[in-house]
């Protein structure tokens, strides 16, 4: 597939989480019940790490220092409601996984064209809230369970 007016069927998923196990989740405007981590398609000719840095900055305003490439990717079926963005006949997308640990939950600057709100929530709650099964599984697999420090 070559560069075109269609989106490239390759994307990044960036899990942002705090040391105490809170995960940043973003709610899209459309569909209004769709919650996700930072995500976005690679531009034609763009490397996955560059897309992860770009999407992190665009969607949250967060700096990508400390961004970790999990060296993991998976294929998933593109939801029917999003397929018109891709070349006719494209039904699968490859998603590359990244994560960013921050010291504590912090305010973010949303891209208000794309997202309506954000919330920091415990790891398990974030996984339950994630609309995408790949996002849900990535949270459970890649966001560390915080260690307890009390006796």
PABA-401439 format. One record per atom (N, C-alpha, C, O): residue in one letter; chain; atom name; x, y, z. Coordinates in Angstrom, 1 decimal, always signed. Each point is the difference from the previous one (the first is absolute). Layout:
<pts>
resn	chain	name	c1	c2	c3
a	A	CA	X	Y	Z
...
</pts>
This chain:
<pts>
resn	chain	name	c1	c2	c3
x	A	N	+0.9	-1.2	+0.0
x	A	CA	-0.9	+1.2	+0.0
x	A	C	+0.9	+1.2	+0.0
x	A	O	+1.0	+0.1	+0.7
x	A	N	-1.4	+0.9	-1.5
x	A	CA	+0.8	+1.2	-0.1
x	A	C	-0.7	+1.2	+0.7
x	A	O	-1.1	-0.1	+0.4
x	A	N	+1.9	+1.2	-0.3
x	A	CA	-0.6	+1.2	+0.6
x	A	C	-1.3	+0.4	-0.7
x	A	O	+0.0	+0.0	-1.3
x	A	N	-1.0	+0.4	+2.0
x	A	CA	-1.3	+0.3	-0.7
x	A	C	-0.8	+0.9	+0.9
x	A	O	+0.5	+0.5	+1.1
x	A	N	-1.7	-0.2	-1.5
x	A	CA	-0.9	+0.8	+0.9
x	A	C	-0.5	-0.9	+1.2
x	A	O	-0.7	+0.6	+0.9
x	A	N	+0.9	-1.9	-1.0
x	A	CA	-0.4	-0.8	+1.1
x	A	C	+1.0	-0.1	+1.1
x	A	O	+1.2	+0.2	-0.2
x	A	N	-1.7	-0.6	+1.4
x	A	CA	+0.8	-0.2	+1.1
x	A	C	+0.9	-1.3	-0.2
x	A	O	-0.5	-0.9	-0.6
x	A	N	+1.6	+1.0	+1.2
x	A	CA	+0.9	-1.2	+0.0
x	A	C	-0.5	-1.0	+1.0
x	A	O	-0.3	+0.4	+1.1
x	A	N	+0.1	-1.7	-1.4
x	A	CA	-0.5	-0.9	+1.0
x	A	C	+1.0	-0.6	+0.9
x	A	O	+0.2	-1.2	+0.2
x	A	N	+0.5	+2.2	+0.5
x	A	CA	+1.0	-0.3	+1.0
x	A	C	-0.1	+1.1	+1.0
x	A	O	+0.0	+1.2	-0.4
x	A	N	+0.1	-1.5	+1.7
x	A	CA	-0.2	+1.0	+1.0
x	A	C	+0.8	-0.3	+1.2
x	A	O	+0.7	-1.0	+0.1
x	A	N	-0.7	+1.9	+0.8
x	A	CA	+0.7	-0.1	+1.3
x	A	C	-1.1	+0.1	+1.1
x	A	O	-1.0	+0.6	-0.1
x	A	N	+1.3	-1.3	+1.2
x	A	CA	-0.7	+0.1	+1.3
x	A	C	+1.0	+0.3	+1.0
x	A	O	+1.0	-0.7	+0.2
x	A	N	-1.2	+1.9	+0.5
x	A	CA	+0.9	+0.4	+1.1
x	A	C	-0.7	+0.0	+1.3
x	A	O	-0.9	+0.7	+0.2
x	A	N	+1.3	-1.6	+0.7
x	A	CA	-0.5	-0.1	+1.3
x	A	C	+0.7	+1.0	+0.9
x	A	O	+1.3	-0.1	+0.1
x	A	N	-2.0	+1.0	+0.5
x	A	CA	+0.6	+1.0	+1.0
x	A	C	-0.5	-0.4	+1.4
x	A	O	-1.2	-0.1	+0.2
x	A	N	+2.1	-0.2	+0.7
x	A	CA	-0.4	-0.4	+1.3
x	A	C	+0.9	+0.6	+1.0
x	A	O	+1.2	+0.4	-0.2
x	A	N	-1.7	-0.3	+1.5
x	A	CA	+0.8	+0.6	+1.1
x	A	C	+0.6	-1.1	+0.8
x	A	O	-0.5	-1.2	+0.0
x	A	N	+1.4	+1.6	+0.9
x	A	CA	+0.7	-1.0	+0.8
x	A	C	-1.0	-0.7	+1.0
x	A	O	+0.2	-1.1	+0.4
x	A	N	-1.3	+1.8	-0.1
x	A	CA	-1.0	-0.6	+0.9
x	A	C	-1.0	-0.9	-0.7
x	A	O	-1.1	-0.3	+0.6
x	A	N	+1.3	+0.1	-1.9
x	A	CA	-0.9	-0.9	-0.8
x	A	C	-1.2	+0.7	-0.6
x	A	O	-0.9	-0.7	-0.4
x	A	N	+0.8	+2.0	+0.3
x	A	CA	-1.0	+0.7	-0.7
x	A	C	+0.3	+0.0	-1.5
x	A	O	+1.1	+0.3	-0.3
x	A	N	-2.1	-0.5	-0.5
x	A	CA	+0.1	+0.0	-1.4
x	A	C	-0.8	+1.2	-0.6
x	A	O	-1.1	+0.2	+0.4
x	A	N	+1.8	+0.5	-1.3
x	A	CA	-0.7	+1.1	-0.7
x	A	C	-0.9	-0.6	-1.1
x	A	O	+0.5	-0.7	-0.9
x	A	N	-1.8	+1.1	+0.9
x	A	CA	-0.9	-0.4	-1.0
x	A	C	-0.7	+1.2	-0.6
x	A	O	-0.2	+1.0	+0.7
x	A	N	+0.0	-1.0	-2.0
x	A	CA	-0.6	+1.1	-0.8
x	A	C	-1.3	-0.4	-0.6
x	A	O	-0.2	-1.1	-0.5
x	A	N	-0.8	+2.0	+0.6
x	A	CA	-1.3	-0.3	-0.6
x	A	C	-0.2	+0.7	-1.3
x	A	O	+0.2	+1.3	+0.0
x	A	N	-0.4	-2.0	-1.0
x	A	CA	-0.2	+0.6	-1.4
x	A	C	-1.4	+0.8	+0.0
x	A	O	-0.9	-0.4	+0.7
x	A	N	+0.8	+1.3	-1.6
x	A	CA	-1.2	+0.7	-0.3
x	A	C	-1.0	-1.0	-0.7
x	A	O	-1.1	-0.1	+0.3
x	A	N	+1.7	-0.6	-1.3
x	A	CA	-0.8	-1.0	-0.8
x	A	C	+0.7	-1.3	-0.1
x	A	O	+1.2	+0.0	-0.3
x	A	N	-1.8	-1.1	+0.6
x	A	CA	-1.3	+0.0	+0.8
x	A	C	+0.2	+0.4	+1.4
x	A	O	+1.1	-0.2	+0.6
x	A	N	-2.1	+0.8	+0.0
x	A	CA	+0.1	+0.7	+1.3
x	A	C	+0.3	-0.9	+1.2
x	A	O	+0.4	+0.4	+1.1
x	A	N	-0.5	-1.7	-1.3
x	A	CA	+0.3	-0.9	+1.1
x	A	C	+1.3	-0.8	-0.2
x	A	O	+0.3	-0.9	+0.7
x	A	N	+0.5	+1.4	-1.7
x	A	CA	+1.3	-0.7	-0.3
x	A	C	+1.1	+0.6	+0.8
x	A	O	+0.4	+1.1	-0.2
x	A	N	+0.1	-2.0	+1.1
x	A	CA	+1.2	+0.4	+0.9
x	A	C	+1.2	-0.7	-0.5
x	A	O	-0.1	-1.2	-0.5
x	A	N	+1.3	+1.9	+0.5
x	A	CA	+1.2	-0.6	-0.5
x	A	C	+1.2	+0.6	+0.6
x	A	O	-0.1	+1.1	+0.6
x	A	N	+1.2	-1.8	-0.7
x	A	CA	+1.3	+0.6	+0.3
x	A	C	+0.4	+0.9	-1.2
x	A	O	-0.8	+0.2	-0.9
x	A	N	+2.0	+0.5	+1.0
x	A	CA	+0.4	+0.7	-1.1
x	A	C	+0.2	-0.9	-1.2
x	A	O	+0.7	-1.1	+0.1
x	A	N	-1.2	+1.5	-1.3
x	A	CA	+0.1	-0.9	-1.1
x	A	C	-0.1	+0.9	-1.3
x	A	O	-0.5	+1.1	+0.0
x	A	N	+1.0	-1.7	-1.1
x	A	CA	-0.1	+0.7	-1.3
x	A	C	+0.7	-0.7	-1.1
x	A	O	+0.9	-0.9	+0.3
x	A	N	-1.3	+1.2	-1.5
x	A	CA	+0.6	-0.7	-1.2
x	A	C	+1.4	+0.6	-0.3
x	A	O	+0.3	+1.2	+0.2
x	A	N	+0.5	-2.0	-0.7
x	A	CA	+1.3	+0.4	-0.6
x	A	C	-0.3	+0.8	-1.2
x	A	O	-0.8	-0.4	-0.8
x	A	N	+1.5	+1.5	+0.5
x	A	CA	+0.0	+0.6	-1.2
x	A	C	+0.8	-0.7	-1.0
x	A	O	+0.9	-0.8	+0.4
x	A	N	-1.2	+0.9	-1.7
x	A	CA	+0.8	-0.7	-1.0
x	A	C	+1.5	+0.4	+0.1
x	A	O	+0.3	+1.2	+0.0
x	A	N	+0.6	-2.2	+0.1
x	A	CA	+1.4	+0.3	+0.1
x	A	C	+0.5	+0.2	+1.4
x	A	O	+1.2	+0.2	+0.2
x	A	N	-2.1	-0.2	+0.8
x	A	CA	+0.4	+0.3	+1.4
x	A	C	+0.3	-1.3	+0.7
x	A	O	-0.6	-1.1	-0.3
x	A	N	+1.6	+1.1	+1.2
x	A	CA	+0.3	-1.1	+0.8
x	A	C	-0.9	-0.1	+1.2
x	A	O	-0.5	+1.1	+0.5
x	A	N	+0.3	-2.2	+0.1
x	A	CA	-0.9	-0.2	+1.1
x	A	C	+0.4	+0.9	+1.2
x	A	O	-0.9	+0.6	+0.7
x	A	N	+2.2	-0.6	-0.3
x	A	CA	+0.4	+0.8	+1.1
x	A	C	-0.3	+1.5	-0.2
x	A	O	-0.3	+0.7	+1.0
x	A	N	+0.5	-0.2	-2.2
x	A	CA	-0.3	+1.4	-0.3
x	A	C	-1.5	+0.3	+0.1
x	A	O	-0.4	+1.0	+0.5
x	A	N	-0.4	-2.0	-0.9
x	A	CA	-1.5	+0.2	+0.1
x	A	C	-0.4	+0.0	+1.5
x	A	O	-0.9	+0.7	+0.4
x	A	N	+1.5	-1.6	+0.4
x	A	CA	-0.3	+0.0	+1.4
x	A	C	+0.3	+1.3	+0.7
x	A	O	-0.8	+0.5	+0.7
x	A	N	+2.0	+0.1	-1.1
x	A	CA	+0.4	+1.3	+0.6
x	A	C	-1.0	+1.1	-0.4
x	A	O	-0.5	+0.8	+0.8
x	A	N	+0.2	-0.9	-2.1
x	A	CA	-1.0	+1.1	-0.6
x	A	C	-1.3	-0.1	+0.6
x	A	O	-0.6	+1.0	+0.5
x	A	N	+0.0	-2.3	-0.4
x	A	CA	-1.3	-0.1	+0.6
x	A	C	-0.1	+0.3	+1.4
x	A	O	-0.9	+0.6	+0.5
x	A	N	+2.0	-0.9	+0.3
x	A	CA	+0.0	+0.3	+1.4
x	A	C	+0.0	+1.5	+0.2
x	A	O	-0.8	+0.5	+0.8
x	A	N	+1.5	+0.3	-1.6
x	A	CA	+0.1	+1.4	+0.1
x	A	C	-1.4	+0.6	-0.5
x	A	O	-0.5	+0.9	+0.7
x	A	N	+0.0	-1.3	-1.8
x	A	CA	-1.3	+0.5	-0.6
x	A	C	-1.1	-0.3	+1.0
x	A	O	-0.9	+0.9	+0.2
x	A	N	+0.8	-2.1	+0.3
x	A	CA	-1.2	-0.3	+0.8
x	A	C	+0.0	+0.3	+1.5
x	A	O	-1.0	+0.1	+0.6
x	A	N	+2.2	+0.2	-0.1
x	A	CA	+0.1	+0.2	+1.4
x	A	C	+0.9	+1.2	+0.4
x	A	O	-0.1	+0.5	+1.1
x	A	N	+1.0	-0.1	-2.0
x	A	CA	+1.0	+1.1	+0.3
x	A	C	+1.2	-0.6	+0.8
x	A	O	+0.9	+0.8	+0.3
x	A	N	-0.9	-2.1	+0.0
x	A	CA	+1.0	-0.5	+0.8
x	A	C	+1.3	-0.2	-0.8
x	A	O	+0.0	-0.3	-1.2
x	A	N	+1.1	+0.4	+1.9
x	A	CA	+1.4	-0.1	-0.6
x	A	C	+0.2	-1.5	-0.1
x	A	O	-0.4	-0.8	+0.8
x	A	N	+1.1	+0.4	-1.9
x	A	CA	+0.2	-1.5	-0.2
x	A	C	+1.3	-0.5	+0.6
x	A	O	+0.4	-1.1	-0.2
x	A	N	+0.3	+1.9	+1.0
x	A	CA	+1.2	-0.5	+0.7
x	A	C	-0.4	-1.2	+0.8
x	A	O	-0.9	+0.1	+0.8
x	A	N	+1.6	-1.1	-0.9
x	A	CA	-0.4	-1.2	+0.8
x	A	C	-0.9	-1.0	-0.8
x	A	O	-0.3	-1.0	+0.6
x	A	N	-0.1	+1.4	-1.8
x	A	CA	-0.9	-0.9	-0.7
x	A	C	+0.7	-1.3	-0.3
x	A	O	+1.2	+0.0	-0.5
x	A	N	-1.9	-1.1	+0.8
x	A	CA	+0.6	-1.3	-0.2
x	A	C	-0.7	-0.8	-1.2
x	A	O	-1.2	-0.1	+0.0
x	A	N	+2.0	-0.4	-0.9
x	A	CA	-0.5	-0.8	-1.1
x	A	C	-0.1	-1.4	+0.6
x	A	O	+1.0	-0.6	+0.4
x	A	N	-2.2	+0.0	-0.3
x	A	CA	-0.2	-1.3	+0.6
x	A	C	+0.4	-1.1	-1.0
x	A	O	-0.1	-1.2	+0.4
x	A	N	+0.5	+1.6	-1.6
x	A	CA	+0.4	-1.0	-1.0
x	A	C	-1.1	-1.1	-0.2
x	A	O	+0.2	-1.2	-0.1
x	A	N	-1.5	+1.7	+0.1
x	A	CA	-1.1	-0.9	-0.1
x	A	C	-1.0	+0.7	-1.0
x	A	O	-0.2	+1.2	+0.1
x	A	N	-0.4	-2.1	-0.9
x	A	CA	-1.0	+0.5	-0.9
x	A	C	-1.0	-1.1	-0.2
x	A	O	+0.3	-1.2	+0.1
x	A	N	-1.5	+1.6	-0.5
x	A	CA	-1.0	-1.0	-0.3
x	A	C	-1.0	+0.5	-1.1
x	A	O	-0.1	+1.2	-0.2
x	A	N	-0.5	-2.1	-0.5
x	A	CA	-1.0	+0.3	-1.0
x	A	C	-1.3	+0.0	+0.6
x	A	O	-0.3	-0.8	+0.9
x	A	N	-0.6	+1.7	-1.3
x	A	CA	-1.4	+0.0	+0.4
x	A	C	-0.9	+0.4	-1.1
x	A	O	+0.4	+0.7	-0.9
x	A	N	-1.6	-1.1	+1.0
x	A	CA	-1.1	+0.4	-0.9
x	A	C	-0.4	+1.4	+0.2
x	A	O	-0.3	+0.4	+1.1
x	A	N	+0.3	+0.4	-2.2
x	A	CA	-0.4	+1.4	+0.1
x	A	C	-1.5	+0.0	+0.2
x	A	O	-0.7	-0.6	-0.8
x	A	N	+0.2	+1.3	+1.8
x	A	CA	-1.4	+0.2	+0.3
x	A	C	-0.7	+0.5	-1.3
x	A	O	+0.5	+0.9	-0.7
x	A	N	-1.6	-1.4	+0.4
x	A	CA	-0.8	+0.4	-1.2
x	A	C	-0.2	+1.5	-0.1
x	A	O	+0.1	+0.6	-1.0
x	A	N	-0.3	+0.1	+2.2
x	A	CA	-0.3	+1.4	+0.0
x	A	C	+1.2	+0.8	-0.4
x	A	O	-0.1	+1.2	-0.4
x	A	N	+1.3	-1.8	+0.4
x	A	CA	+1.2	+0.8	-0.4
x	A	C	+0.6	-0.4	-1.4
x	A	O	+0.9	+0.6	-0.4
x	A	N	-1.5	-1.6	-0.2
x	A	CA	+0.6	-0.6	-1.2
x	A	C	+0.0	+1.0	-1.2
x	A	O	+0.8	-0.2	-0.9
x	A	N	-1.7	+1.2	+0.8
x	A	CA	+0.0	+0.9	-1.1
x	A	C	+1.2	+0.8	-0.1
x	A	O	+0.3	+0.6	-1.0
x	A	N	+0.5	-0.6	+2.1
x	A	CA	+1.3	+0.8	+0.0
x	A	C	+1.1	-0.7	-0.8
x	A	O	+1.0	+0.6	-0.3
x	A	N	-1.2	-1.9	+0.1
x	A	CA	+1.0	-0.8	-0.6
x	A	C	-0.3	-0.4	-1.5
x	A	O	-1.2	+0.1	-0.4
x	A	N	+2.2	-0.5	-0.3
x	A	CA	-0.2	-0.4	-1.4
x	A	C	-1.1	-1.1	+0.0
x	A	O	+0.0	-0.9	+0.8
x	A	N	-0.9	+0.9	-1.9
x	A	CA	-1.0	-1.1	+0.0
x	A	C	+0.6	-1.4	+0.1
x	A	O	+1.1	-0.3	-0.7
x	A	N	-1.7	-0.5	+1.5
x	A	CA	+0.5	-1.4	+0.1
x	A	C	+0.9	-0.2	+1.2
x	A	O	+0.3	-1.1	+0.4
x	A	N	+0.2	+2.2	+0.2
x	A	CA	+0.9	-0.1	+1.1
x	A	C	-0.9	-0.2	+1.3
x	A	O	-0.8	+0.8	+0.3
x	A	N	+1.1	-1.9	+0.4
x	A	CA	-0.8	-0.3	+1.2
x	A	C	+0.9	-0.3	+1.2
x	A	O	-0.5	-0.1	+1.1
x	A	N	+1.8	+0.0	-1.3
x	A	CA	+0.9	-0.3	+1.1
x	A	C	+1.0	+1.2	+0.2
x	A	O	+0.4	+0.7	-0.9
x	A	N	+0.0	-0.5	+2.2
x	A	CA	+1.0	+1.0	+0.3
x	A	C	+1.1	-0.6	+0.9
x	A	O	-0.3	-0.9	+0.9
x	A	N	+1.5	+1.3	-1.1
x	A	CA	+1.1	-0.4	+0.9
x	A	C	+0.2	+1.1	+1.0
x	A	O	+0.3	+1.1	-0.3
x	A	N	-0.3	-1.5	+1.6
x	A	CA	+0.1	+1.0	+1.1
x	A	C	+1.3	-0.3	+0.8
x	A	O	+0.3	-1.1	+0.4
x	A	N	+0.6	+2.1	-0.3
x	A	CA	+1.3	-0.1	+0.7
x	A	C	-0.2	+0.6	+1.4
x	A	O	-0.7	+1.1	+0.1
x	A	N	+1.2	-1.7	+0.9
x	A	CA	-0.2	+0.3	+1.4
x	A	C	+1.2	+0.8	+0.6
x	A	O	+1.2	-0.4	-0.2
x	A	N	-1.5	+1.4	+0.9
x	A	CA	+0.9	+0.9	+0.7
x	A	C	-0.5	+0.3	+1.4
x	A	O	-1.3	-0.2	+0.2
x	A	N	+2.1	+0.5	+0.7
x	A	CA	-0.5	+0.5	+1.3
x	A	C	+0.9	+1.1	+0.6
x	A	O	+1.2	+0.1	-0.3
x	A	N	-1.8	+0.7	+1.1
x	A	CA	+0.6	+1.1	+0.7
x	A	C	-0.4	+0.0	+1.4
x	A	O	-1.1	+0.1	+0.4
x	A	N	+2.1	-0.2	+0.5
x	A	CA	-0.2	+0.1	+1.5
x	A	C	+0.2	+1.4	+0.4
x	A	O	+1.0	+0.7	-0.4
x	A	N	-1.9	-0.2	+1.2
x	A	CA	+0.1	+1.4	+0.6
x	A	C	+0.0	-0.2	+1.5
x	A	O	-0.5	-1.0	+0.5
x	A	N	+1.1	+2.0	+0.2
x	A	CA	+0.0	-0.2	+1.5
x	A	C	-1.3	+0.0	+0.6
x	A	O	-0.3	-0.9	+0.9
x	A	N	-0.6	+1.7	-1.3
x	A	CA	-1.4	+0.0	+0.5
x	A	C	-1.0	+0.6	-1.0
x	A	O	+0.4	+0.6	-0.9
x	A	N	-1.7	-0.9	+1.1
x	A	CA	-1.0	+0.5	-0.9
x	A	C	+0.2	+1.5	-0.1
x	A	O	+0.1	+0.7	+1.0
x	A	N	-0.2	-0.2	-2.2
x	A	CA	+0.2	+1.4	-0.3
x	A	C	-1.0	+0.5	-1.0
x	A	O	-0.6	-0.7	-0.7
x	A	N	+0.4	+2.0	+0.7
x	A	CA	-1.0	+0.6	-1.0
x	A	C	+0.6	-0.2	-1.4
x	A	O	+1.2	+0.1	-0.2
x	A	N	-2.0	-0.3	-0.8
x	A	CA	+0.4	-0.1	-1.4
x	A	C	-0.8	+1.0	-0.8
x	A	O	-1.0	+0.5	+0.4
x	A	N	+1.6	-0.1	-1.5
x	A	CA	-0.7	+0.9	-1.0
x	A	C	-0.5	-0.8	-1.1
x	A	O	+0.7	-0.4	-0.9
x	A	N	-2.0	+0.2	+0.9
x	A	CA	-0.7	-0.8	-1.0
x	A	C	-0.1	+0.7	-1.3
x	A	O	+0.0	+1.2	-0.1
x	A	N	+0.1	-2.0	-1.0
x	A	CA	-0.4	+0.5	-1.3
x	A	C	-1.5	+0.0	-0.1
x	A	O	-0.6	-1.0	-0.2
x	A	N	+0.0	+2.2	+0.4
x	A	CA	-1.5	+0.0	+0.2
x	A	C	-0.7	-0.3	-1.3
x	A	O	-1.2	-0.2	+0.0
x	A	N	+1.9	+0.1	-1.1
x	A	CA	-0.7	-0.4	-1.3
x	A	C	-0.2	-1.5	+0.1
x	A	O	-1.0	-0.5	-0.7
x	A	N	+1.8	-0.2	+1.4
x	A	CA	-0.1	-1.5	+0.1
x	A	C	-0.6	-0.6	+1.2
x	A	O	-0.8	-0.9	+0.0
x	A	N	+1.2	+1.5	+1.2
x	A	CA	-0.4	-0.5	+1.3
x	A	C	-0.8	+1.0	+0.8
x	A	O	+0.2	+1.2	+0.0
x	A	N	-1.2	-1.7	+0.7
x	A	CA	-0.9	+0.8	+0.8
x	A	C	+0.4	+0.1	+1.4
x	A	O	-0.2	+1.1	+0.7
x	A	N	+0.9	-2.1	-0.1
x	A	CA	+0.4	+0.0	+1.4
x	A	C	+1.1	-1.0	+0.2
x	A	O	+0.2	-0.9	-0.8
x	A	N	+0.4	+1.0	+1.9
x	A	CA	+1.0	-1.0	+0.4
x	A	C	-0.2	-0.4	+1.5
x	A	O	-0.6	+0.8	+0.8
x	A	N	+1.1	-1.9	-0.4
x	A	CA	-0.1	-0.4	+1.4
x	A	C	+1.2	-0.9	+0.3
x	A	O	+0.4	-0.8	-0.8
x	A	N	+0.1	+0.9	+2.0
x	A	CA	+1.0	-0.9	+0.5
x	A	C	-0.8	-1.0	+0.9
x	A	O	-0.8	+0.4	+0.8
x	A	N	+1.1	-1.7	-1.1
x	A	CA	-0.8	-1.0	+0.8
x	A	C	+0.9	-1.2	+0.3
x	A	O	+1.0	-0.2	-0.7
x	A	N	-1.3	-0.5	+1.7
x	A	CA	+0.7	-1.2	+0.4
x	A	C	+0.1	-1.0	-1.2
x	A	O	-0.9	+0.0	-0.9
x	A	N	+2.0	-0.7	+0.8
x	A	CA	+0.3	-0.9	-1.1
x	A	C	-1.1	-0.9	-0.4
x	A	O	-0.4	+0.0	-1.2
x	A	N	-0.2	-0.7	+2.1
x	A	CA	-1.1	-0.9	-0.3
x	A	C	-1.2	+0.8	-0.5
x	A	O	-0.7	-0.5	-1.0
x	A	N	+0.3	+1.6	+1.6
x	A	CA	-1.1	+0.8	-0.5
x	A	C	+0.3	+0.6	-1.4
x	A	O	-0.9	+0.0	-0.8
x	A	N	+2.1	+0.4	+0.5
x	A	CA	+0.4	+0.4	-1.3
x	A	C	-0.2	-1.1	-1.0
x	A	O	-0.5	+0.3	-1.1
x	A	N	+0.9	-1.5	+1.4
x	A	CA	-0.2	-1.1	-0.9
x	A	C	-1.4	-0.3	-0.3
x	A	O	-0.4	-0.2	-1.1
x	A	N	-0.5	+0.3	+2.2
x	A	CA	-1.4	-0.2	-0.2
x	A	C	-0.6	+1.1	-0.9
x	A	O	-0.9	-0.2	-0.8
x	A	N	+1.4	+1.4	+0.9
x	A	CA	-0.6	+1.2	-0.7
x	A	C	+0.5	+0.0	-1.4
x	A	O	-0.7	+0.6	-0.9
x	A	N	+1.8	-1.2	+0.6
x	A	CA	+0.6	+0.1	-1.4
x	A	C	-1.0	-0.7	-1.0
x	A	O	-0.5	-1.1	+0.2
x	A	N	+0.2	+1.9	-1.2
x	A	CA	-1.0	-0.5	-1.0
x	A	C	+0.6	-1.1	-1.0
x	A	O	-0.7	-0.8	-0.5
x	A	N	+2.0	+0.9	+0.4
x	A	CA	+0.7	-1.0	-0.9
x	A	C	+0.5	-1.1	+0.8
x	A	O	+0.7	+0.2	+1.0
x	A	N	-0.9	-1.4	-1.5
x	A	CA	+0.6	-1.2	+0.7
x	A	C	+1.5	+0.0	+0.0
x	A	O	+0.6	-0.5	+0.9
x	A	N	+0.0	+1.1	-2.0
x	A	CA	+1.5	+0.0	+0.0
x	A	C	+0.5	+1.0	+1.1
x	A	O	+1.0	-0.3	+0.6
x	A	N	-1.7	+1.4	-0.5
x	A	CA	+0.4	+1.0	+1.1
x	A	C	-0.2	-0.7	+1.4
x	A	O	+0.8	+0.2	+0.8
x	A	N	-1.9	-0.8	-0.7
x	A	CA	-0.3	-0.7	+1.3
x	A	C	+1.1	-1.0	+0.4
x	A	O	+0.5	+0.0	+1.1
x	A	N	-0.2	-0.8	-2.1
x	A	CA	+1.0	-1.1	+0.3
x	A	C	+1.4	+0.7	+0.2
x	A	O	+0.8	-0.5	+0.8
x	A	N	-0.5	+1.5	-1.5
x	A	CA	+1.3	+0.7	+0.1
x	A	C	+0.2	+0.6	+1.4
x	A	O	+1.0	-0.1	+0.6
x	A	N	-2.1	+0.7	-0.1
x	A	CA	+0.0	+0.5	+1.4
x	A	C	+0.3	-1.1	+1.0
x	A	O	+0.9	+0.2	+0.9
x	A	N	-1.6	-1.3	-1.0
x	A	CA	+0.2	-1.1	+0.9
x	A	C	+1.4	-0.6	-0.1
x	A	O	+0.6	-0.5	+1.0
x	A	N	-0.1	+0.4	-2.2
x	A	CA	+1.3	-0.6	-0.3
x	A	C	+1.2	+0.9	+0.3
x	A	O	+1.1	-0.5	+0.4
x	A	N	-1.2	+1.8	-0.6
x	A	CA	+1.1	+0.9	+0.0
x	A	C	+0.1	+1.1	+1.1
x	A	O	+1.0	+0.6	+0.2
x	A	N	-2.1	-0.4	+0.4
x	A	CA	+0.0	+1.0	+1.1
x	A	C	+0.3	-0.7	+1.3
x	A	O	-0.8	-0.9	+0.4
x	A	N	+1.9	+1.2	+0.3
x	A	CA	+0.4	-0.8	+1.2
x	A	C	-1.1	+0.2	+1.1
x	A	O	-0.6	+1.0	+0.1
x	A	N	+0.5	-2.1	+0.6
x	A	CA	-0.8	+0.0	+1.2
x	A	C	+0.8	+0.8	+1.1
x	A	O	+1.1	-0.4	+0.2
x	A	N	-1.6	+1.5	+0.4
x	A	CA	+0.8	+0.7	+0.9
x	A	C	+0.3	-0.9	+1.2
x	A	O	-0.8	-0.8	+0.5
x	A	N	+2.0	+1.0	+0.1
x	A	CA	+0.4	-0.8	+1.1
x	A	C	-0.6	+0.8	+1.3
x	A	O	+0.0	+1.2	+0.0
x	A	N	-0.4	-2.0	+0.9
x	A	CA	-0.5	+0.6	+1.3
x	A	C	+1.2	+0.3	+0.9
x	A	O	+0.9	-0.8	+0.1
x	A	N	-1.0	+2.0	+0.5
x	A	CA	+1.1	+0.4	+0.9
x	A	C	-0.4	+0.0	+1.5
x	A	O	+0.8	+0.2	+0.8
x	A	N	-2.1	-0.5	-0.6
x	A	CA	-0.4	+0.0	+1.4
x	A	C	+0.1	-1.4	+0.6
x	A	O	+0.2	-1.0	-0.7
x	A	N	-0.2	+0.9	+2.0
x	A	CA	+0.2	-1.3	+0.7
x	A	C	-1.3	-0.7	+0.2
x	A	O	+0.0	-1.1	+0.6
</pts>
